[in-house]
């Protein structure tokens, strides 16, 4: 049995963007929502892998063929939209750590968000043996290297890791990298998975 559990952050422990936050970003961009989100996500992989915010928003503007009037406000709103946690999952992380489980985090996250998480959530983030942030390793999920780097930071072979993510492509990639991996649905599901190991 492996006691090594690696969690994704967003959509598992952290909340994804609310509709209100999404509307705010579209409003600030001054571009129709469908066009904005296509550009936002198409340009995101490089941002997750360490690109700076000015280069990211310049890429979004170029893809939109539009001028973004207030980029600092977009940066601030974007950071704010990715800064909330699911308190039940935070509690579960602490519970698992108290049981002696070795925990890791593997997250696609932009550099500007890392200090926000480290300052606001230092306590429970400290329960993880390793924090593997895409922006700090230069590669994002579902690239196989992200999983290999994460396992190496945990000091274990990928086969010893149970990986939990809310994105099917990331789960498939983790399995291809040799990890056991499950698509996240709820804290109860995580408890059942851990008990089953």
N, C-alpha and C positions, 0 to 999 in steps of 0.2 A: 504494500500500500504506500502511495506517495502522499506526503503531507505538504507538498509544494503546490500552491494554488496561485495562479496569476490572473489578475482581473484587468479588464479594460476599464477606462475611467468613464467616458461619456456614454450615457445610455445604460450604465450599470450602477456605478456609484454616484456619478454626477448626473444632473439633469441635462437634457438637451434643450435647445432653444424653445422658449414659449412662443405662442402666436403673437403676443404683444411685442416681444423682442424682435421677432421677424418683421413685423409691420414697421417697427421703428427703423430698422436697417433699410428697408425699401424706401421709406419716407426720406431718410437722409440721403440716399443715393439718387433719388429723383428719377428712377428708372422703373418701368413696369416690372412687377414682381417676378413673372416667369423668366424674363430676360435676365434680371438681376441674379436670381438663384442659379441659373445655368452657368453664368460667369463666375459667381461666388464659389461654386463647388468645382468647376473645371480647373480653376487656378489654385485650389486649396492644397493639393498634394505637395507642391514645392514649399508652400508656407508651413505646412506641418513638418516638412523635412529641414526647416531652419531658415528659410528665406525671411528677410526682414519685412515689417509691415508696409513700409513705403513701396517696396518693390511689388509686394502682393497686390496692394490696391491699385498700383499703376497697371499691373497685368489685368486686373478686373476691368479697369477703365478702358484699356486697349481692346479687350474682348467685346466690351459693350459699345465701343466706338462713341464713348460719351466722356464728358468731363465731370469728375466727382468734385463737387465744390468744397466740401468740408471733410477731408480725409481724417483729420484728428478726431472729429466727432464719430465717424464711422469706426475707427479703431477702438475708441472708448465703448461705443455701443456693442461692438462685436465681442470685446472682452467681457463686458457685463453679461452678455447673453449666454456665456459659457461658464458661469461662475457659481452656480447653485448646486447643492448636493441633495441626495436622497438620504435623509437621516436614518431610515431603517437599514439601508445598506451600510452606512457608516457604523452603525451599531453592530451589524453582523461582522464587519471587518474586525472590530475590536474583540468580539466574541471568539472568532476563529483564532486570532492572535493569542488570546488568553488560554486557548486550548493547546497552544504549542504548535499550531500550523505555521509553516513558513510561507509568507505571502509576498507576492510581487505585483507590480503595476506595469502594464505596457499600454501606453496611450499615444494616440496621434494628437499632438497638442502643439500649439504655436508658442514660440519663445516668450512673447509678451504675457502669456497666461501663467507660465511657470511661477514667477514670483508672487502672483496673486494667490495661487494655490498654496505655495509654501508659507506665505504670511498668514493667510486666513485659516488654514487647515493643518498647521504644523503638527498638532497633537496626534491625530489619527494617521496622517501620512507617515509619521514616525514608526508606525506598527509594521510597515512594509520593509522587508529585507533589502529590496532593490526597487528603485523607481526608474523605469526605462521610458524616457520621453522622446518621441520621434524627432523633435527639433534639436535635441542634444546628441542624437546618434546619426543624424543625417539621412535617415531612411524611415519611411512610414509603412504601417500595415496597409495592404496585405503582402508587402515584399517579404520574402522568406528570411532575409537577413535580420529583420526586426525581431523575429522570434528567436533566431539563433543568438543574437546579442543579448536578448533578455534572459535566455536560459544560462548563458555564460555568466551573466552578472549574478544570477541566482546560485551559481556554482554547481549546477546539475545538468544532466543530459536532458534534451527536450522530452524524451520519453517519460521522465519523472514528473512532468508538469501537467496539471489540469488547468486549461485556459478557458476563461469565460468572457464572452464578448456578445454584444447585441447585433453585430453585423455578420450576416451569413458568409460573405466573402472572406472576412477575417477569420472566422471559425474554420472554414475549409482550408485556408492557407496555413493555419496553425497545425491542423492535422497533417498536411503535406510536409510540414517541417518536423513532424515526429511527435507532436504533443497530443494528448487527449484534449478535446475541445468541445464545448457545448455552447449553444445559442442561449443567451440569457433571457429568462422570462420573468423571474420574480425572486425575492429573497428566499421564499419557501423552496423553490426549485434548487437554489444553491445549497441550502441546508440538506436537502435530500441527496444531492450529488456528493456532498462531502461525507455524509453518513454512509453512503454506498461504497465509498473507497476505503 
